[in-house]
Each structure stands twice: as structure tokens, then as C-alpha cells.
Amino acid sequence: MLYWLMKHIFLGPLLKLFFRPRIIEGAENIPKEGGAILASNHLAVSDSFFLPLKLSRRVTFPAKIEYFTGKGLKGAFQRWFFSGVGQVPIDRSSASAAQGALDTGVRIVREGKLLGIYPEGTRSPDGRLYKGKVGVAWIALESGAPVIPIAMFGTDKANPIGSKMWKPYPIRIKIGKPLDFSRYEGLSGDRFVLRSITDEIMYALMELSGQEYVDVYAAKAKEVPGSDGKAADKPAPPDRLPETKAG
């Protein structure tokens, strides 16, 4: 109930008024029923607000657990707000916690819901598209659901990195055709297959968004002081999944 109140009464009307979000391509690619994975580029925190606003179905996004464990009045507000916009807490502090996050994603999709996920793992530091994490591929194979690429435009202008205030700016969304990976059924433990699937998803996102692709993890690029994400020439660390189920 809170999700729909936020979408149609409390938050949604204001977002529509100031940002005029619009799907400019591919609205028909969102299934009317059944589970699916919405794999989006990630330019700003607001990505998770604008996409659900334009879809008739509810979208559930994983969110870092810190949004749900704060203390005092601020912490209570954060829990209420992020629950209200359809996000579920995930803990990625250890291998077992990361596996729990993946299992949560599979459960959501198997329940016939739409799972929103950002393959890059974190926001782009400079507007470019960064190397994808293989968790999205593992969820796709374990759930058997299609992956639908989503490209967001303008959210980084409306919600610039480091800014506390949002700025009115038109938000546009492109939705690609569903990607079917059923040919890899039963191979969720094969890291080469997971990387191949993830790269295919990222290529679809690159074509859809028009972003420059960087073959390094966004989180790794952010670790380089003063690099502004210009770490493409440095080798990325192994893309590890928890050893429990995914390899």
C-alpha cells in the first residue's frame, strides 16, 4: 500500500511535475505479467525513482542495508522512505551476505515480480558505462527470467553526484528487447558463461544508452584519487561471486 501511495499521491506527482519523465522507446517490452529482470545503467540515485514511476507494474530494487539500519528520526524516515519506493535491504559485506543478496533477487523474480538491478554495481563516476558484475547473470540463470536492458537519460543532471538538492530536468527512458539466456540453463556455476552473459547485457546497454564503455569496474575507478573514473587502462580485479552456490 505504501508503495502505491508514494507513487500516486506523495512523491510521484511531484516528480512528474518537475522532471516530466517519459519512456521514449520500448514500453511494449515490459511484460504484463511474470518475473523479469530490469537491468539498467546507473547515473544517479534517482534512477530507482523514475523508472517505476513510468511502469504500471511494481519494480523492486535491492538497496544497501545502510538505508534501513539508521538510528533516530533520520533512520526511521529512511526506512519508511526506501521501503515505500519499493526497495529491499541487501548486505554485501561478506561472501555469505552477497550470496543472500543474490538469493533475494532470485526469490523476487520467481514470485513473478519485476526486479530492478544495476549491473555496474554502483553509480557511474563520470557518465560512462562501466564493466558489469556477474550477479545479474547468475540471477537470470537461476530464475530462468528474461533480462530487459534499460537506459536512463538525464538523471545525472537532475540529481548530480554530491548534490543534496535535485534540479528540474527532463528524464527520458529507453527500454530494450528482452534478452533470453535459456540456452545456458544449468550453467550458473560456470564463470565463463556468467561473464559472457554479463558482457552481452552490457553491450545491449551500451547500444541503448550511447554511453562510452569502460572495461573496468566503476567501484575500482572510484578508488583512484583524482582520477574522475579515468582508470580504464588498469586491469580490473577478478569478478568474484560467493563460493557457496555460484561457483
C-alpha positions in Angstrom: 0.0 0.0 0.0 2.8 2.4 0.9 4.5 1.9 -2.5 1.3 2.9 -4.4 0.7 5.9 -2.1 4.3 7.1 -2.7 3.9 6.6 -6.4 0.5 8.2 -7.0 0.0 10.6 -4.1 3.1 11.6 -2.1 6.1 11.6 -4.4 5.0 10.6 -7.9 3.0 13.7 -8.8 5.9 16.0 -7.7 8.4 14.0 -9.8 6.2 14.2 -12.8 5.6 17.9 -12.4 9.3 18.9 -12.1 11.1 16.2 -14.3 8.5 15.1 -16.9 9.8 11.5 -17.1 8.8 9.8 -20.4 9.5 6.4 -22.0 10.7 7.3 -25.5 11.2 3.8 -26.8 10.3 0.2 -26.0 7.4 0.4 -23.5 5.9 -2.7 -25.0 9.0 -4.7 -24.0 7.9 -4.8 -20.3 5.8 -8.0 -19.8 2.3 -7.5 -18.4 2.9 -10.4 -16.0 5.5 -12.8 -14.8 9.0 -12.3 -13.4 11.7 -10.3 -15.3 15.0 -8.6 -14.6 15.2 -4.9 -15.5 19.0 -4.3 -16.0 19.7 -0.5 -16.1 22.6 1.8 -16.5 23.2 3.8 -13.3 23.8 7.5 -13.4 22.1 8.7 -10.1 20.2 7.6 -7.0 17.1 8.9 -8.7 17.2 6.2 -11.3 15.3 4.0 -8.9 12.5 6.5 -8.6 11.9 7.5 -12.2 11.7 4.1 -13.8 9.0 2.7 -11.5 7.1 5.9 -12.0 6.5 5.2 -15.7 5.6 1.5 -15.4 2.2 0.1 -14.4 3.8 -2.8 -12.6 5.7 -2.5 -9.3 9.5 -2.7 -9.5 11.6 -3.9 -6.6 15.2 -2.7 -6.3 17.9 -4.1 -3.9 19.3 -1.2 -1.8 22.3 -1.2 0.5 21.4 -2.2 4.0 22.6 1.1 5.5 19.4 2.8 4.3 17.5 0.5 6.6 19.6 0.5 9.8 20.0 4.2 10.6 19.3 5.4 14.1 16.9 8.1 15.4 14.4 10.1 13.4 16.5 10.2 10.3 17.0 6.5 10.3 13.3 5.9 10.8 12.5 8.2 7.9 15.0 6.5 5.6 13.5 3.1 6.4 10.0 4.4 5.7 11.0 6.1 2.5 13.1 3.4 0.9 10.5 0.7 1.8 7.9 3.0 0.3 9.6 3.3 -3.0 9.9 -0.5 -3.4 13.5 -1.2 -2.2 14.6 -4.2 -0.2 17.8 -4.2 2.0 20.8 -6.2 1.0 24.0 -6.8 2.8 27.1 -7.2 0.7 29.7 -7.0 3.5 30.8 -10.7 3.1 30.6 -13.6 0.7 27.7 -15.2 2.6 25.9 -11.8 2.7 26.5 -11.3 -1.0 25.0 -14.8 -1.7 22.0 -13.8 0.4 21.5 -10.7 -1.8 21.6 -12.9 -5.0 19.1 -15.4 -3.4 16.8 -12.5 -2.6 17.0 -11.4 -6.3 16.1 -14.9 -7.5 13.2 -15.1 -5.0 11.7 -11.8 -6.2 11.8 -12.9 -9.8 10.4 -16.4 -9.1 7.5 -14.7 -7.3 6.6 -13.2 -10.7 7.8 -9.7 -9.9 10.0 -7.2 -11.7 13.5 -7.0 -10.2 15.4 -3.8 -10.9 19.2 -4.2 -10.9 22.3 -2.2 -11.8 24.9 -4.5 -13.3 27.6 -1.9 -12.8 27.1 -2.3 -9.0 27.4 1.4 -8.3 26.8 4.8 -9.9 29.0 5.8 -12.8 31.5 8.3 -11.6 31.6 10.2 -14.9 28.6 9.3 -17.0 30.4 6.4 -18.8 29.2 2.8 -18.8 31.4 0.5 -16.7 32.0 -3.2 -16.6 29.1 -5.3 -15.3 29.2 -7.6 -12.3 28.2 -11.2 -13.0 25.5 -11.3 -10.3 22.8 -10.3 -12.8 23.8 -13.2 -15.0 23.6 -15.7 -12.0 20.1 -14.4 -11.1 19.0 -14.7 -14.7 20.1 -18.4 -15.0 18.8 -19.4 -11.6 15.4 -17.8 -12.1 15.1 -18.5 -15.8 13.7 -15.0 -16.3 14.5 -12.7 -19.3 16.8 -9.7 -18.8 15.4 -6.4 -20.2 18.0 -3.7 -20.7 17.0 -0.2 -19.6 18.8 3.1 -20.4 18.1 6.2 -18.3 18.9 9.7 -19.6 19.1 12.9 -17.6 19.0 11.6 -14.1 22.7 12.7 -13.6 21.6 16.2 -14.5 18.6 16.2 -12.2 20.5 14.5 -9.3 24.2 15.3 -9.8 26.7 13.3 -7.8 27.4 15.1 -4.5 24.4 17.4 -4.6 21.8 17.4 -1.9 19.2 19.2 -4.0 17.6 17.9 -7.2 17.3 20.2 -10.2 14.4 20.2 -12.7 15.5 18.3 -15.8 13.6 16.2 -18.3 14.1 12.4 -17.7 13.9 10.0 -20.7 13.9 6.2 -20.7 14.6 3.6 -23.3 13.6 0.0 -22.9 15.4 -2.6 -25.0 14.1 -6.0 -26.2 14.2 -8.9 -23.7 17.4 -11.0 -23.7 16.8 -14.7 -23.4 19.6 -16.8 -21.8 17.7 -20.1 -21.6 20.4 -21.7 -23.8 22.7 -21.5 -20.8 20.3 -23.3 -18.5 22.1 -25.2 -15.7 25.4 -23.4 -16.2 25.1 -20.8 -13.4 28.2 -22.2 -11.8 30.4 -21.6 -14.9 32.2 -18.3 -14.5 33.0 -18.1 -18.2 29.3 -18.4 -19.0 28.4 -15.8 -16.4 30.9 -13.3 -17.8 29.7 -13.9 -21.4 26.1 -13.3 -20.4 27.1 -10.1 -18.4 29.1 -8.8 -21.3 26.1 -9.3 -23.6 23.9 -7.4 -21.2 26.4 -4.5 -21.0 26.7 -4.4 -24.8 23.0 -4.1 -25.1 23.1 -1.2 -22.5 25.9 0.5 -24.4 23.9 0.4 -27.7 20.7 1.5 -26.0 22.3 4.4 -24.0 25.0 5.5 -26.4 27.4 5.7 -23.4 31.2 5.1 -23.8 32.1 1.7 -22.4 34.9 1.3 -19.9 36.3 -2.2 -19.3 36.9 -1.7 -15.5 34.6 -1.8 -12.5 33.1 1.5 -11.5 33.9 0.9 -7.8 37.5 0.3 -8.8 37.6 3.5 -10.8 36.3 5.5 -7.8 39.1 4.2 -5.6 41.7 6.1 -7.7 42.1 9.6 -6.1 41.5 12.4 -8.5 41.0 10.0 -11.4 37.4 11.1 -12.1 36.9 7.5 -13.1 39.8 7.6 -15.7 41.1 4.2 -14.7 40.2 2.3 -17.8 43.8 1.3 -18.6 44.3 -0.5 -15.2 43.3 -4.2 -15.0 40.2 -5.0 -13.1 40.2 -7.4 -10.2 38.6 -10.9 -10.6 34.8 -10.7 -10.6 34.2 -13.0 -7.7 30.9 -14.5 -6.7 30.4 -16.2 -3.3 31.7 -19.8 -3.5 28.6 -21.2 -1.8 26.4 -21.6 -4.9 27.7 -19.5 -7.7 31.0 -21.2 -8.3 
